[in-house]
Amino acid sequence: MPYKLISALALGGTALTAYLAVSKLSGAPVVCLASGGCGSVLNSEYATVFGVPLSLLGLGAYSAVAALSIRGILSQSSKAPVSQYGVLAGGAVLASCSASLL
C-alpha cells in the first residue's frame, strides 16, 4: 500500500481542515484562492451537522487516516492489517463524502 503518498495527502487534508475549523470556530475570515465565496460556504446552514462544523469532522477523519498511514510506514510490514483496513476504510469514507459534496 502506498503509505507515503496517502500520509502526505492526509496530512495536507489535516492542515486544510484545521485551518477551516479554526476559522469557523473563531469567526475569522477565510482566505480563498478560488473565485471567492469560501466564507459564505463555511458559514452556511449546510456547514454543520448537529451543530458540529463539518471542517471539525473532516479534521478528525484526515487525522485518523494520517496516523494510520504513518503507522503503516513505521511498521515496515505489509502485513499490518489494522493500518491497511483503517486507511482503506478512512479513505473510502473521505472519498465518499467528497464525492457527495461535488
Summary of the structure (lengths in Angstrom):
residues: 102
radius of gyration: 15.2
end to end distance: 27.0
largest distance: 45.0
contacts: 262
relative contact order: 0.17
helix: 74%
strand: 4%
